[in-house]
Amino acid sequence: MLEKVNLKRVMIKEEYKQEAALLEERLGLLQQRVKQNKLSVLILFDGWGAAGKGSLISKLILNFDPRGFRVQSFVAADQAEQRRPLLWRYWNHIPAQGEIAVFDRSWYQDITTAQLESSLSKSELKRRIQSIKTMERQLSDDGTLLLKFFLHIDQKEQKKRFEKLEDNKNTAWRVTAQDWKRNKHYDEYYRVFDQVLTETNTDYAPWHIVGGHDRYSAVIDIYRTVADEIEAAIEQRVEKLAHPVVLPPQIASPEGFDLVSVPKLSQISLSKQIEPERYKEELKDAQDTLKKLHNKLYRKKIPVVIAYEGWDAAGKGGNIKRVAAALDPRGYEVIPIAAPDKNELAHHYLWRFWNRVPKTGHVAIFDRTWYGRVMVERIEGFCTDEAWHRAYREINEFEKELSDWGAVIVKFWIHIDSEEQLRRFNERQNTPSKQWKITEEDWRNRDKWDQYENAVNDMLQYTSTDFAPWHIIESQDKKFARVKALRVLISAIEDRLDRE
Amino acid sequence: MLEKVNLKRVMIKEEYKQEAALLEERLGLLQQRVKQNKLSVLILFDGWGAAGKGSLISKLILNFDPRGFRVQSFVAADQAEQRRPLLWRYWNHIPAQGEIAVFDRSWYQDITTAQLESSLSKSELKRRIQSIKTMERQLSDDGTLLLKFFLHIDQKEQKKRFEKLEDNKNTAWRVTAQDWKRNKHYDEYYRVFDQVLTETNTDYAPWHIVGGHDRYSAVIDIYRTVADEIEAAIEQRVEKLAHPVVLPPQIASPEGFDLVSVPKLSQISLSKQIEPERYKEELKDAQDTLKKLHNKLYRKKIPVVIAYEGWDAAGKGGNIKRVAAALDPRGYEVIPIAAPDKNELAHHYLWRFWNRVPKTGHVAIFDRTWYGRVMVERIEGFCTDEAWHRAYREINEFEKELSDWGAVIVKFWIHIDSEEQLRRFNERQNTPSKQWKITEEDWRNRDKWDQYENAVNDMLQYTSTDFAPWHIIESQDKKFARVKALRVLISAIEDRLDRE
């Protein structure tokens, strides 16, 4: 793609001044419309060193009210970031609705310069490219406008600029040995950039390559692209809200995952029980085993994500407690998931889960999860049909990311039948010390048992993958459920450790 | 204090079992009351290596529902934490109302082991102790129950335990060279621990020293203390809500700060203006200067905190924009402060500002600030009188922390008179492209001009300190205000750089 850029063009000052003035006014007004229309805008800048990224970003944001945008600079990952999946730090900083986020460098550094400077295997590179495309598609589907700018200069121009920076003692520190190395091997980097730009130039997130030799034309290019694209995106958003297109539920990426077959809830026998004496022994035995495994996980820096879903009063809390009790408190966290707050609602629904991905070697136990999207949000109409249809695939992709990163993923559906739930609800209602556990909402949800059962069956069918299968835990007898959950967890961890 | 601990006591198993069973039941029930009564509980564990912290924490939390507590482990500060004030990472993890936070190590490592292992000057040590006491007092005043446990064992016992850990290949990695060094120099550490425990044993956050030789009595000690103290704190909280004690406004710590005199708003002459031509020149000149200074700040890793307060329609936004325009977008952030959300309301009011303290070398521009406590929250009754009376002192202490850390703090009151505000409100109302800027709330606030003026005068009088003085910026002429704010900021930064 780079060869098509005309690096020789020049814009005269008068023309620039006129055009810039018009575009600046447009951009200022557009920011308000971004806010009013709750559009999320992510503008990322990548390109050659000294191509002018910093100063072009400064110039662009002068047009915006500082309260409506953020600039995020991504340099080398710090310690905390290195202990998370590659995309974690980028997900953390995606824009909220109505917000403009400007990224100075981005996830592209992990597949461009990293190709030549880290020892990336071909398969790892392929995986990263796929992850990035998936993330961009997910953000775009959620209504985020992605604007990707690549600033292009040639080898000679870059050399000249480095020399100029070095000549001034205030700016000399900005040119590093790495920069010179990249200039020397310009051709190799050119090949890599060109290949990545081509591969990631998608419908939902096309590249805008800007020639960086002439500053005037670069500014106008960027201004115009930003203004035009924001306008188009707002129109599209308005149109989409008025006339939503609903596709059938989506499950897999084109690349495909293997789905694992899971029985329907109605096929589950709930008669399983455990004798109190055997429970005591088996619980202790399983907890001791898990304790030792936690130590190994910590040392091998393997993260674990445990997802708990299940019927109200099925015994999730007590089950989680028995798992947690076996873990070193310094290495796990229980994350209760309630209805999203205002700020969470203004982001992609996976954002708050991405934010809570554990560190390597740590265990995150989610008490309710991202599956809310295809259960309560689907049933209560908290998201559009189009959105929850899309979610199966997005969730599979999310879990695939975690799995590829090295995480053990264990998902539990804690299961009871409707009569047992009624019995437990009544017991809670009639026991003063347990009344806080039961709310009006629980009764309302209970009335929708059939709708939920239907949604759960869909969820089990569409999101049970070979890397993150669902486990149905029969919890009519809570003690049986606790031992079973521990055993499933232990076996998943042992499988993972065997692969080390 | 340590010499008073009886390390020889022993509890027999039968007695332990009986007592533990009763206390465990009490603790389980108390967690619910903590939630219902919205008590924040912070339990911190410190003590000798191998004294049993980890296993005692595990034991304690078994009594709680994992959804209502968090364990936070504080080891050496990571890169991101090192670029913030010492207390930053602890503030980030304080418990919300109704939540129990368990800290495995805490801020005490920064004044105990650090005394012997880092080259801490005496004055820095004194400062740190003072900061910690201040933080504990602030949390306590806000209704947080602070439970501080120190686990004590003697040198011989510690040696025995290290050896035992080393004998097992699964636990050998837990004993480090540092641990052995500490054991060898036990006496020196003893002296330091004892001194710090004595100095920080306050009414609002007393120490509970637990003999760690006998596990049974240690468990019972901790169980009983936690149960008794939570019960007492809940009673106290209920009592305090029913019968609040209101003290007059507090300003300074006993140690005292120097307050700087600031005129009352009514004494400010608002006739100051600037010629359009001179404005253009001076603005450019000031922005160029600031740009260069930002570079220096970045290289010297000096953080800057800019606080903007002012009347509605006084021109805060435009003023911020002119400052921001001179800064490198990779090194500053504009932080708009709206009404606190649910989660923020459940924390100490300074929590959300502590979270947003900039990194060293970065600039944080707050568009509205922590002063909301003594303005809108005071006037609208969003907090108790007692709370905003306390706030002047707390805010001075907060800013002192930032200043001692090395930050430049610049606070602006953007000022216009009531007639000018009316004129601007009407102009906004009558200009379609500006109507979004004016809301019903603005009109309601305007009706309370006199109350606000009174509150602002108090604020200026009580929180203008030598390390963080207020600057009143006359903004009847917005252009004049912009240049003045830039000049004030430049001068504050230059003063700070001169002290390097």
Interface residues (C-beta under 8 A of the other chain):
Chain A: L29 Q32 Q36 G54 I57 S58 I61 L62 D65 P66 R67 R70 V71 S73 D78 Q79 A80 V102 D104 N170 W173 K292 N295 R299 G317 I320 K321 A324 A325 D328 P329 R330 E333 V334 P336 D341 K342 N343 I365 D367 S433 W436
Chain B: L29 Q32 Q36 G54 I57 S58 I61 L62 D65 P66 R67 R70 V71 S73 D78 Q79 A80 V102 D104 N170 W173 K292 N295 R299 G317 I320 K321 A324 A325 D328 P329 R330 E333 V334 P336 D341 K342 N343 I365 D367 S433 W436
